Amino acid sequence: MIDDLTNSQIALLCAIEEHDPSNASEDQKRDLQQLIFGGYVQPSGSAFELTARGLAFLGERGAGLNEA
């Protein structure tokens, strides 16, 4: 679907557990919606969490959650 993520989407994946959508820019909100639609992220209360697909994506690329 959206296997070619942008650098900003990958950075958002890395920082997703700390992401506060109320403080997001319009670009970040758009990226977040694309990540949800692509199955990389899911809502979790007032925050978001990575799905198995999101974790696998980062794992395949050697990106750690602290590299955002």
mmCIF file as gemmi writes it, N, C-alpha and C atoms, coordinates in Angstrom:
data_model
loop_
_atom_site.group_PDB
_atom_site.id
_atom_site.type_symbol
_atom_site.label_atom_id
_atom_site.label_alt_id
_atom_site.label_comp_id
_atom_site.label_asym_id
_atom_site.label_entity_id
_atom_site.label_seq_id
_atom_site.pdbx_PDB_ins_code
_atom_site.Cartn_x
_atom_site.Cartn_y
_atom_site.Cartn_z
_atom_site.occupancy
_atom_site.B_iso_or_equiv
_atom_site.pdbx_formal_charge
_atom_site.auth_seq_id
_atom_site.auth_asym_id
_atom_site.pdbx_PDB_model_num
ATOM 1 N N . MET Axp A 1 ? 0.83 -1.179 0 1 0 ? 1 A 1
ATOM 2 C CA . MET Axp A 1 ? 0 0 0 1 0 ? 1 A 1
ATOM 3 C C . MET Axp A 1 ? 0.879 1.249 0 1 0 ? 1 A 1
ATOM 4 N N . ILE Axp A 2 ? 1.489 1.593 1.14 1 0 ? 2 A 1
ATOM 5 C CA . ILE Axp A 2 ? 2.402 2.737 1.176 1 0 ? 2 A 1
ATOM 6 C C . ILE Axp A 2 ? 3.752 2.273 1.702 1 0 ? 2 A 1
ATOM 7 N N . ASP Axp A 3 ? 4.329 1.302 1.033 1 0 ? 3 A 1
ATOM 8 C CA . ASP Axp A 3 ? 5.592 0.72 1.492 1 0 ? 3 A 1
ATOM 9 C C . ASP Axp A 3 ? 6.753 1.698 1.397 1 0 ? 3 A 1
ATOM 10 N N . ASP Axp A 4 ? 6.632 2.711 0.554 1 0 ? 4 A 1
ATOM 11 C CA . ASP Axp A 4 ? 7.682 3.713 0.425 1 0 ? 4 A 1
ATOM 12 C C . ASP Axp A 4 ? 7.302 4.916 1.274 1 0 ? 4 A 1
ATOM 13 N N . LEU Axp A 5 ? 7.635 4.837 2.543 1 0 ? 5 A 1
ATOM 14 C CA . LEU Axp A 5 ? 7.31 5.918 3.459 1 0 ? 5 A 1
ATOM 15 C C . LEU Axp A 5 ? 8.322 7.045 3.333 1 0 ? 5 A 1
ATOM 16 N N . THR Axp A 6 ? 7.864 8.258 3.606 1 0 ? 6 A 1
ATOM 17 C CA . THR Axp A 6 ? 8.76 9.41 3.583 1 0 ? 6 A 1
ATOM 18 C C . THR Axp A 6 ? 9.596 9.418 4.86 1 0 ? 6 A 1
ATOM 19 N N . ASN Axp A 7 ? 10.654 10.208 4.85 1 0 ? 7 A 1
ATOM 20 C CA . ASN Axp A 7 ? 11.488 10.337 6.047 1 0 ? 7 A 1
ATOM 21 C C . ASN Axp A 7 ? 10.684 10.857 7.223 1 0 ? 7 A 1
ATOM 22 N N . SER Axp A 8 ? 9.772 11.791 6.971 1 0 ? 8 A 1
ATOM 23 C CA . SER Axp A 8 ? 8.974 12.328 8.075 1 0 ? 8 A 1
ATOM 24 C C . SER Axp A 8 ? 8.011 11.28 8.62 1 0 ? 8 A 1
ATOM 25 N N . GLN Axp A 9 ? 7.488 10.394 7.767 1 0 ? 9 A 1
ATOM 26 C CA . GLN Axp A 9 ? 6.619 9.324 8.233 1 0 ? 9 A 1
ATOM 27 C C . GLN Axp A 9 ? 7.403 8.311 9.057 1 0 ? 9 A 1
ATOM 28 N N . ILE Axp A 10 ? 8.619 8.005 8.639 1 0 ? 10 A 1
ATOM 29 C CA . ILE Axp A 10 ? 9.465 7.072 9.392 1 0 ? 10 A 1
ATOM 30 C C . ILE Axp A 10 ? 9.825 7.673 10.746 1 0 ? 10 A 1
ATOM 31 N N . ALA Axp A 11 ? 10.158 8.96 10.765 1 0 ? 11 A 1
ATOM 32 C CA . ALA Axp A 11 ? 10.46 9.63 12.037 1 0 ? 11 A 1
ATOM 33 C C . ALA Axp A 11 ? 9.238 9.609 12.945 1 0 ? 11 A 1
ATOM 34 N N . LEU Axp A 12 ? 8.056 9.793 12.365 1 0 ? 12 A 1
ATOM 35 C CA . LEU Axp A 12 ? 6.83 9.747 13.147 1 0 ? 12 A 1
ATOM 36 C C . LEU Axp A 12 ? 6.596 8.347 13.702 1 0 ? 12 A 1
ATOM 37 N N . LEU Axp A 13 ? 6.893 7.324 12.91 1 0 ? 13 A 1
ATOM 38 C CA . LEU Axp A 13 ? 6.784 5.948 13.407 1 0 ? 13 A 1
ATOM 39 C C . LEU Axp A 13 ? 7.704 5.741 14.607 1 0 ? 13 A 1
ATOM 40 N N . CYS Axp A 14 ? 8.921 6.257 14.512 1 0 ? 14 A 1
ATOM 41 C CA . CYS Axp A 14 ? 9.889 6.096 15.598 1 0 ? 14 A 1
ATOM 42 C C . CYS Axp A 14 ? 9.431 6.801 16.869 1 0 ? 14 A 1
ATOM 43 N N . ALA Axp A 15 ? 8.708 7.892 16.733 1 0 ? 15 A 1
ATOM 44 C CA . ALA Axp A 15 ? 8.293 8.691 17.887 1 0 ? 15 A 1
ATOM 45 C C . ALA Axp A 15 ? 6.827 8.49 18.244 1 0 ? 15 A 1
ATOM 46 N N . ILE Axp A 16 ? 6.17 7.542 17.644 1 0 ? 16 A 1
ATOM 47 C CA . ILE Axp A 16 ? 4.715 7.441 17.732 1 0 ? 16 A 1
ATOM 48 C C . ILE Axp A 16 ? 4.187 7.29 19.146 1 0 ? 16 A 1
ATOM 49 N N . GLU Axp A 17 ? 4.85 6.57 20.007 1 0 ? 17 A 1
ATOM 50 C CA . GLU Axp A 17 ? 4.324 6.371 21.356 1 0 ? 17 A 1
ATOM 51 C C . GLU Axp A 17 ? 4.333 7.656 22.178 1 0 ? 17 A 1
ATOM 52 N N . GLU Axp A 18 ? 5.139 8.61 21.78 1 0 ? 18 A 1
ATOM 53 C CA . GLU Axp A 18 ? 5.193 9.879 22.48 1 0 ? 18 A 1
ATOM 54 C C . GLU Axp A 18 ? 4.439 10.963 21.725 1 0 ? 18 A 1
ATOM 55 N N . HIS Axp A 19 ? 3.833 10.602 20.631 1 0 ? 19 A 1
ATOM 56 C CA . HIS Axp A 19 ? 3.189 11.579 19.758 1 0 ? 19 A 1
ATOM 57 C C . HIS Axp A 19 ? 1.868 12.067 20.34 1 0 ? 19 A 1
ATOM 58 N N . ASP Axp A 20 ? 1.731 13.371 20.476 1 0 ? 20 A 1
ATOM 59 C CA . ASP Axp A 20 ? 0.501 13.996 20.931 1 0 ? 20 A 1
ATOM 60 C C . ASP Axp A 20 ? -0.162 14.644 19.717 1 0 ? 20 A 1
ATOM 61 N N . PRO Axp A 21 ? -1.238 14.059 19.206 1 0 ? 21 A 1
ATOM 62 C CA . PRO Axp A 21 ? -1.842 14.571 17.976 1 0 ? 21 A 1
ATOM 63 C C . PRO Axp A 21 ? -2.369 15.992 18.095 1 0 ? 21 A 1
ATOM 64 N N . SER Axp A 22 ? -2.664 16.458 19.287 1 0 ? 22 A 1
ATOM 65 C CA . SER Axp A 22 ? -3.163 17.822 19.439 1 0 ? 22 A 1
ATOM 66 C C . SER Axp A 22 ? -2.082 18.857 19.144 1 0 ? 22 A 1
ATOM 67 N N . ASN Axp A 23 ? -0.818 18.477 19.272 1 0 ? 23 A 1
ATOM 68 C CA . ASN Axp A 23 ? 0.293 19.395 19.001 1 0 ? 23 A 1
ATOM 69 C C . ASN Axp A 23 ? 0.903 19.184 17.622 1 0 ? 23 A 1
ATOM 70 N N . ALA Axp A 24 ? 0.337 18.317 16.816 1 0 ? 24 A 1
ATOM 71 C CA . ALA Axp A 24 ? 0.912 17.983 15.515 1 0 ? 24 A 1
ATOM 72 C C . ALA Axp A 24 ? 0.644 19.085 14.496 1 0 ? 24 A 1
ATOM 73 N N . SER Axp A 25 ? 1.598 19.247 13.593 1 0 ? 25 A 1
ATOM 74 C CA . SER Axp A 25 ? 1.406 20.168 12.476 1 0 ? 25 A 1
ATOM 75 C C . SER Axp A 25 ? 0.437 19.52 11.484 1 0 ? 25 A 1
ATOM 76 N N . GLU Axp A 26 ? -0.032 20.28 10.539 1 0 ? 26 A 1
ATOM 77 C CA . GLU Axp A 26 ? -0.94 19.728 9.525 1 0 ? 26 A 1
ATOM 78 C C . GLU Axp A 26 ? -0.249 18.621 8.733 1 0 ? 26 A 1
ATOM 79 N N . ASP Axp A 27 ? 1.038 18.788 8.432 1 0 ? 27 A 1
ATOM 80 C CA . ASP Axp A 27 ? 1.783 17.747 7.713 1 0 ? 27 A 1
ATOM 81 C C . ASP Axp A 27 ? 1.872 16.473 8.543 1 0 ? 27 A 1
ATOM 82 N N . GLN Axp A 28 ? 2.137 16.62 9.85 1 0 ? 28 A 1
ATOM 83 C CA . GLN Axp A 28 ? 2.218 15.45 10.725 1 0 ? 28 A 1
ATOM 84 C C . GLN Axp A 28 ? 0.864 14.754 10.839 1 0 ? 28 A 1
ATOM 85 N N . LYS Axp A 29 ? -0.206 15.525 10.929 1 0 ? 29 A 1
ATOM 86 C CA . LYS Axp A 29 ? -1.538 14.934 10.991 1 0 ? 29 A 1
ATOM 87 C C . LYS Axp A 29 ? -1.845 14.155 9.717 1 0 ? 29 A 1
ATOM 88 N N . ARG Axp A 30 ? -1.446 14.708 8.581 1 0 ? 30 A 1
ATOM 89 C CA . ARG Axp A 30 ? -1.635 14.032 7.294 1 0 ? 30 A 1
ATOM 90 C C . ARG Axp A 30 ? -0.808 12.745 7.252 1 0 ? 30 A 1
ATOM 91 N N . ASP Axp A 31 ? 0.447 12.816 7.692 1 0 ? 31 A 1
ATOM 92 C CA . ASP Axp A 31 ? 1.305 11.621 7.741 1 0 ? 31 A 1
ATOM 93 C C . ASP Axp A 31 ? 0.717 10.567 8.67 1 0 ? 31 A 1
ATOM 94 N N . LEU Axp A 32 ? 0.214 11.005 9.814 1 0 ? 32 A 1
ATOM 95 C CA . LEU Axp A 32 ? -0.364 10.08 10.778 1 0 ? 32 A 1
ATOM 96 C C . LEU Axp A 32 ? -1.572 9.358 10.177 1 0 ? 32 A 1
ATOM 97 N N . GLN Axp A 33 ? -2.421 10.091 9.481 1 0 ? 33 A 1
ATOM 98 C CA . GLN Axp A 33 ? -3.583 9.467 8.837 1 0 ? 33 A 1
ATOM 99 C C . GLN Axp A 33 ? -3.145 8.445 7.788 1 0 ? 33 A 1
ATOM 100 N N . GLN Axp A 34 ? -2.09 8.753 7.04 1 0 ? 34 A 1
ATOM 101 C CA . GLN Axp A 34 ? -1.58 7.801 6.047 1 0 ? 34 A 1
ATOM 102 C C . GLN Axp A 34 ? -1.013 6.554 6.73 1 0 ? 34 A 1
ATOM 103 N N . LEU Axp A 35 ? -0.349 6.739 7.856 1 0 ? 35 A 1
ATOM 104 C CA . LEU Axp A 35 ? 0.201 5.601 8.594 1 0 ? 35 A 1
ATOM 105 C C . LEU Axp A 35 ? -0.908 4.728 9.177 1 0 ? 35 A 1
ATOM 106 N N . ILE Axp A 36 ? -1.972 5.346 9.655 1 0 ? 36 A 1
ATOM 107 C CA . ILE Axp A 36 ? -3.121 4.584 10.154 1 0 ? 36 A 1
ATOM 108 C C . ILE Axp A 36 ? -3.763 3.824 9.002 1 0 ? 36 A 1
ATOM 109 N N . PHE Axp A 37 ? -3.996 4.503 7.896 1 0 ? 37 A 1
ATOM 110 C CA . PHE Axp A 37 ? -4.606 3.884 6.723 1 0 ? 37 A 1
ATOM 111 C C . PHE Axp A 37 ? -3.759 2.729 6.195 1 0 ? 37 A 1
ATOM 112 N N . GLY Axp A 38 ? -2.446 2.884 6.267 1 0 ? 38 A 1
ATOM 113 C CA . GLY Axp A 38 ? -1.534 1.846 5.786 1 0 ? 38 A 1
ATOM 114 C C . GLY Axp A 38 ? -1.349 0.695 6.754 1 0 ? 38 A 1
ATOM 115 N N . GLY Axp A 39 ? -1.909 0.811 7.957 1 0 ? 39 A 1
ATOM 116 C CA . GLY Axp A 39 ? -1.819 -0.269 8.925 1 0 ? 39 A 1
ATOM 117 C C . GLY Axp A 39 ? -0.547 -0.274 9.752 1 0 ? 39 A 1
ATOM 118 N N . TYR Axp A 40 ? 0.17 0.848 9.798 1 0 ? 40 A 1
ATOM 119 C CA . TYR Axp A 40 ? 1.408 0.941 10.557 1 0 ? 40 A 1
ATOM 120 C C . TYR Axp A 40 ? 1.168 1.392 11.997 1 0 ? 40 A 1
ATOM 121 N N . VAL Axp A 41 ? 0.072 2.111 12.221 1 0 ? 41 A 1
ATOM 122 C CA . VAL Axp A 41 ? -0.221 2.743 13.498 1 0 ? 41 A 1
ATOM 123 C C . VAL Axp A 41 ? -1.705 2.553 13.808 1 0 ? 41 A 1
ATOM 124 N N . GLN Axp A 42 ? -2.018 2.482 15.105 1 0 ? 42 A 1
ATOM 125 C CA . GLN Axp A 42 ? -3.429 2.432 15.51 1 0 ? 42 A 1
ATOM 126 C C . GLN Axp A 42 ? -3.638 3.325 16.721 1 0 ? 42 A 1
ATOM 127 N N . PRO Axp A 43 ? -4.836 3.908 16.839 1 0 ? 43 A 1
ATOM 128 C CA . PRO Axp A 43 ? -5.128 4.726 18.016 1 0 ? 43 A 1
ATOM 129 C C . PRO Axp A 43 ? -5.099 3.876 19.276 1 0 ? 43 A 1
ATOM 130 N N . SER Axp A 44 ? -4.64 4.485 20.351 1 0 ? 44 A 1
ATOM 131 C CA . SER Axp A 44 ? -4.596 3.818 21.656 1 0 ? 44 A 1
ATOM 132 C C . SER Axp A 44 ? -4.893 4.864 22.716 1 0 ? 44 A 1
ATOM 133 N N . GLY Axp A 45 ? -6.153 5.007 23.061 1 0 ? 45 A 1
ATOM 134 C CA . GLY Axp A 45 ? -6.54 6.066 23.984 1 0 ? 45 A 1
ATOM 135 C C . GLY Axp A 45 ? -6.348 7.411 23.317 1 0 ? 45 A 1
ATOM 136 N N . SER Axp A 46 ? -5.635 8.306 23.986 1 0 ? 46 A 1
ATOM 137 C CA . SER Axp A 46 ? -5.381 9.625 23.408 1 0 ? 46 A 1
ATOM 138 C C . SER Axp A 46 ? -4.069 9.663 22.635 1 0 ? 46 A 1
ATOM 139 N N . ALA Axp A 47 ? -3.376 8.532 22.568 1 0 ? 47 A 1
ATOM 140 C CA . ALA Axp A 47 ? -2.104 8.449 21.847 1 0 ? 47 A 1
ATOM 141 C C . ALA Axp A 47 ? -2.241 7.433 20.713 1 0 ? 47 A 1
ATOM 142 N N . PHE Axp A 48 ? -1.137 6.989 20.205 1 0 ? 48 A 1
ATOM 143 C CA . PHE Axp A 48 ? -1.105 6.009 19.13 1 0 ? 48 A 1
ATOM 144 C C . PHE Axp A 48 ? -0.047 4.975 19.441 1 0 ? 48 A 1
ATOM 145 N N . GLU Axp A 49 ? -0.171 3.803 18.838 1 0 ? 49 A 1
ATOM 146 C CA . GLU Axp A 49 ? 0.832 2.767 19.01 1 0 ? 49 A 1
ATOM 147 C C . GLU Axp A 49 ? 1.099 2.1 17.668 1 0 ? 49 A 1
ATOM 148 N N . LEU Axp A 50 ? 2.291 1.55 17.56 1 0 ? 50 A 1
ATOM 149 C CA . LEU Axp A 50 ? 2.659 0.846 16.346 1 0 ? 50 A 1
ATOM 150 C C . LEU Axp A 50 ? 1.923 -0.484 16.28 1 0 ? 50 A 1
ATOM 151 N N . THR Axp A 51 ? 1.551 -0.862 15.081 1 0 ? 51 A 1
ATOM 152 C CA . THR Axp A 51 ? 0.984 -2.184 14.858 1 0 ? 51 A 1
ATOM 153 C C . THR Axp A 51 ? 2.128 -3.145 14.568 1 0 ? 51 A 1
ATOM 154 N N . ALA Axp A 52 ? 1.807 -4.413 14.402 1 0 ? 52 A 1
ATOM 155 C CA . ALA Axp A 52 ? 2.841 -5.394 14.044 1 0 ? 52 A 1
ATOM 156 C C . ALA Axp A 52 ? 3.515 -4.988 12.74 1 0 ? 52 A 1
ATOM 157 N N . ARG Axp A 53 ? 2.742 -4.44 11.814 1 0 ? 53 A 1
ATOM 158 C CA . ARG Axp A 53 ? 3.321 -4 10.534 1 0 ? 53 A 1
ATOM 159 C C . ARG Axp A 53 ? 4.296 -2.842 10.747 1 0 ? 53 A 1
ATOM 160 N N . GLY Axp A 54 ? 3.947 -1.898 11.607 1 0 ? 54 A 1
ATOM 161 C CA . GLY Axp A 54 ? 4.831 -0.775 11.895 1 0 ? 54 A 1
ATOM 162 C C . GLY Axp A 54 ? 6.119 -1.221 12.555 1 0 ? 54 A 1
ATOM 163 N N . LEU Axp A 55 ? 6.007 -2.134 13.514 1 0 ? 55 A 1
ATOM 164 C CA . LEU Axp A 55 ? 7.196 -2.677 14.176 1 0 ? 55 A 1
ATOM 165 C C . LEU Axp A 55 ? 8.074 -3.446 13.199 1 0 ? 55 A 1
ATOM 166 N N . ALA Axp A 56 ? 7.453 -4.231 12.324 1 0 ? 56 A 1
ATOM 167 C CA . ALA Axp A 56 ? 8.217 -4.994 11.335 1 0 ? 56 A 1
ATOM 168 C C . ALA Axp A 56 ? 8.923 -4.06 10.362 1 0 ? 56 A 1
ATOM 169 N N . PHE Axp A 57 ? 8.228 -3.002 9.949 1 0 ? 57 A 1
ATOM 170 C CA . PHE Axp A 57 ? 8.823 -2.028 9.025 1 0 ? 57 A 1
ATOM 171 C C . PHE Axp A 57 ? 10.091 -1.432 9.623 1 0 ? 57 A 1
ATOM 172 N N . LEU Axp A 58 ? 10.007 -0.987 10.872 1 0 ? 58 A 1
ATOM 173 C CA . LEU Axp A 58 ? 11.183 -0.397 11.517 1 0 ? 58 A 1
ATOM 174 C C . LEU Axp A 58 ? 12.269 -1.442 11.735 1 0 ? 58 A 1
ATOM 175 N N . GLY Axp A 59 ? 11.885 -2.643 12.121 1 0 ? 59 A 1
ATOM 176 C CA . GLY Axp A 59 ? 12.859 -3.711 12.34 1 0 ? 59 A 1
ATOM 177 C C . GLY Axp A 59 ? 13.622 -4.079 11.088 1 0 ? 59 A 1
ATOM 178 N N . GLU Axp A 60 ? 12.933 -4.117 9.953 1 0 ? 60 A 1
ATOM 179 C CA . GLU Axp A 60 ? 13.577 -4.449 8.68 1 0 ? 60 A 1
ATOM 180 C C . GLU Axp A 60 ? 14.602 -3.392 8.272 1 0 ? 60 A 1
ATOM 181 N N . ARG Axp A 61 ? 14.385 -2.166 8.69 1 0 ? 61 A 1
ATOM 182 C CA . ARG Axp A 61 ? 15.269 -1.08 8.306 1 0 ? 61 A 1
ATOM 183 C C . ARG Axp A 61 ? 16.286 -0.737 9.38 1 0 ? 61 A 1
ATOM 184 N N . GLY Axp A 62 ? 16.232 -1.481 10.493 1 0 ? 62 A 1
ATOM 185 C CA . GLY Axp A 62 ? 17.201 -1.261 11.569 1 0 ? 62 A 1
ATOM 186 C C . GLY Axp A 62 ? 16.972 0.043 12.306 1 0 ? 62 A 1
ATOM 187 N N . ALA Axp A 63 ? 15.766 0.6 12.188 1 0 ? 63 A 1
ATOM 188 C CA . ALA Axp A 63 ? 15.458 1.849 12.88 1 0 ? 63 A 1
ATOM 189 C C . ALA Axp A 63 ? 14.99 1.544 14.28 1 0 ? 63 A 1
ATOM 190 N N . GLY Axp A 64 ? 15.615 2.167 15.25 1 0 ? 64 A 1
ATOM 191 C CA . GLY Axp A 64 ? 15.199 1.99 16.633 1 0 ? 64 A 1
ATOM 192 C C . GLY Axp A 64 ? 14.187 3.024 17.013 1 0 ? 64 A 1
ATOM 193 N N . LEU Axp A 65 ? 13.451 2.774 18.061 1 0 ? 65 A 1
ATOM 194 C CA . LEU Axp A 65 ? 12.426 3.707 18.478 1 0 ? 65 A 1
ATOM 195 C C . LEU Axp A 65 ? 12.995 5.013 19.017 1 0 ? 65 A 1
ATOM 196 N N . ASN Axp A 66 ? 14.263 5.049 19.324 1 0 ? 66 A 1
ATOM 197 C CA . ASN Axp A 66 ? 14.861 6.276 19.846 1 0 ? 66 A 1
ATOM 198 C C . ASN Axp A 66 ? 15.604 7.075 18.785 1 0 ? 66 A 1
ATOM 199 N N . GLU Axp A 67 ? 15.405 6.756 17.513 1 0 ? 67 A 1
ATOM 200 C CA . GLU Axp A 67 ? 16.174 7.417 16.466 1 0 ? 67 A 1
ATOM 201 C C . GLU Axp A 67 ? 15.436 8.553 15.789 1 0 ? 67 A 1
ATOM 202 N N . ALA Axp A 68 ? 14.29 8.944 16.258 1 0 ? 68 A 1
ATOM 203 C CA . ALA Axp A 68 ? 13.494 9.977 15.593 1 0 ? 68 A 1
ATOM 204 C C . ALA Axp A 68 ? 14.188 11.312 15.566 1 0 ? 68 A 1
